[in-house]
Amino acid sequence: MDALKQPCEMTVMQVLPAIRSTLARLLMSDHGMNQTQVSRVLGITQAAVSYYSKEKRGDESLLKRYPQVGEAITKLSGDMANGISPKERQKRICQICRNLQNMMLEESVKE
């Protein structure tokens, strides 16, 4: 983790885009949604989904370092495809972010 950046900055700049990118990709590939449907489910624009699907935004390599986070996102994508509430979606994304943030902090302390 960049020593000069606060954890919240890292979340906004790297973690959230990586989560959204992964969710968008999974909703399209595993659950057969199109970009418009994904944009509605994620609460983002269709243009943002397009960027995520073309890997122009959201570096998923960050998430590959933490398999348990990937598992949580995969489960969330299935639940989103089945229609969980926006409030529950928000709560779970925040939980994933916090967990990843904590893992990144623990890793940086070890360095």
C-alpha positions in Angstrom: 0.0 0.0 0.0 1.3 3.5 -0.8 2.7 4.9 2.4 1.4 8.4 1.6 -2.1 7.5 0.9 -4.7 7.0 3.5 -6.7 3.7 3.4 -9.9 5.6 2.4 -8.1 7.1 -0.6 -7.0 3.6 -1.7 -10.5 2.4 -1.3 -11.9 5.1 -3.6 -9.1 5.0 -6.1 -8.5 1.2 -6.3 -10.8 -1.0 -4.3 -14.2 0.2 -5.3 -13.4 0.3 -9.0 -12.0 -3.2 -8.8 -15.1 -4.5 -7.0 -17.4 -2.8 -9.5 -15.4 -4.1 -12.4 -15.6 -7.7 -11.0 -19.3 -7.4 -10.3 -20.0 -6.0 -13.7 -18.0 -8.8 -15.4 -19.6 -11.5 -13.4 -23.1 -10.2 -13.8 -22.6 -10.2 -17.6 -20.7 -13.5 -18.0 -22.2 -15.7 -15.3 -25.7 -14.3 -15.1 -26.4 -13.2 -18.7 -27.1 -9.6 -18.0 -26.4 -6.9 -20.6 -24.7 -3.6 -19.8 -28.0 -1.7 -19.2 -29.2 -4.3 -16.7 -25.8 -4.3 -14.9 -25.9 -0.5 -14.7 -29.3 -0.6 -13.0 -28.3 -3.3 -10.6 -25.0 -1.6 -9.7 -26.5 1.9 -9.7 -23.9 3.2 -12.1 -24.1 4.5 -15.7 -24.0 2.2 -18.7 -20.9 4.0 -19.8 -19.1 3.0 -16.6 -20.2 -0.6 -17.2 -18.7 -0.4 -20.7 -15.4 0.9 -19.3 -15.4 -1.9 -16.7 -16.1 -4.6 -19.3 -13.3 -3.3 -21.6 -11.0 -3.3 -18.5 -10.4 0.5 -18.9 -11.4 1.0 -15.3 -11.0 -1.2 -12.2 -7.9 -3.2 -11.9 -9.0 -6.7 -10.8 -5.5 -7.9 -10.1 -5.8 -6.3 -6.7 -8.6 -8.7 -5.8 -6.8 -11.7 -7.1 -4.3 -11.3 -4.3 -7.1 -11.9 -1.8 -9.1 -15.0 -2.8 -11.6 -14.7 0.0 -12.6 -11.3 -1.3 -13.1 -12.7 -4.7 -15.4 -15.4 -3.2 -17.4 -12.8 -1.4 -17.8 -10.8 -4.7 -18.8 -13.9 -6.6 -21.5 -14.7 -4.0 -22.7 -11.1 -4.1 -23.0 -11.1 -7.9 -25.3 -14.2 -7.7 -27.4 -12.5 -5.0 -27.6 -9.3 -7.0 -28.7 -11.3 -10.1 -31.4 -12.8 -7.9 -32.6 -9.3 -6.8 -31.3 -8.4 -3.4 -32.3 -4.9 -2.2 -30.1 -1.9 -2.9 -29.6 -1.4 0.8 -28.3 -5.0 1.2 -26.1 -4.6 -1.9 -24.6 -1.4 -0.4 -24.1 -3.1 3.0 -22.3 -6.0 1.5 -20.1 -3.9 -0.8 -19.1 -1.8 2.2 -18.3 -5.0 4.2 -16.1 -6.3 1.3 -14.3 -2.9 1.1 -13.7 -2.9 4.9 -12.4 -6.5 4.8 -10.1 -5.8 1.9 -8.9 -2.5 3.5 -8.0 -4.3 6.7 -6.1 -7.0 4.8 -4.2 -4.4 2.9 -3.4 -2.5 6.1 -2.2 -5.7 7.8 0.0 -6.4 4.8 1.5 -3.0 4.8 2.4 -3.2 8.5 4.3 -6.4 7.8 6.4 -4.7 5.1 
